[in-house]
Amino acid sequence: MWFTLFIVFLQYIIHFQDALAGYLLLLGQLVDAAWTPVVGYLCDLTSGFCRLGRRKSWHLVGSFYRLFTRDAYQVHMHSAH
């Protein structure tokens, strides 16, 4: 569902051309397809930390990373206006 909302946002709010909006979504999918196996391999090599196990450790790190990058992006967007 977020793909639909994101492409509408790119086209009608940011005023990207239709093809550019589509290419950006495609690029995101290609990057995701390339990095998912790499992160899975790296996850398999680690033993985890804080007695959480490997998968939950990576999930915890990714959640904190996402939290801080999202907030930094929102602060940047609000200060730009």
Secondary structure as the mmCIF struct_conf table of DSSP 4:
data_model
#
loop_
_struct_conf.conf_type_id
_struct_conf.id
_struct_conf.beg_label_comp_id
_struct_conf.beg_label_asym_id
_struct_conf.beg_label_seq_id
_struct_conf.end_label_comp_id
_struct_conf.end_label_asym_id
_struct_conf.end_label_seq_id
HELX_RH_AL_P HELX_RH_AL_P1 TRP A 2 VAL A 8
HELX_RH_PI_P HELX_RH_PI_P1 PHE A 9 ILE A 13
BEND BEND1 ILE A 14 ILE A 14
HELX_RH_AL_P HELX_RH_AL_P2 ASP A 18 LEU A 45
BEND BEND2 PHE A 49 PHE A 49
TURN_TY1_P TURN_TY1_P1 CYS A 50 ARG A 51
BEND BEND3 LEU A 52 LEU A 52
HELX_RH_AL_P HELX_RH_AL_P3 ARG A 54 ALA A 80
#
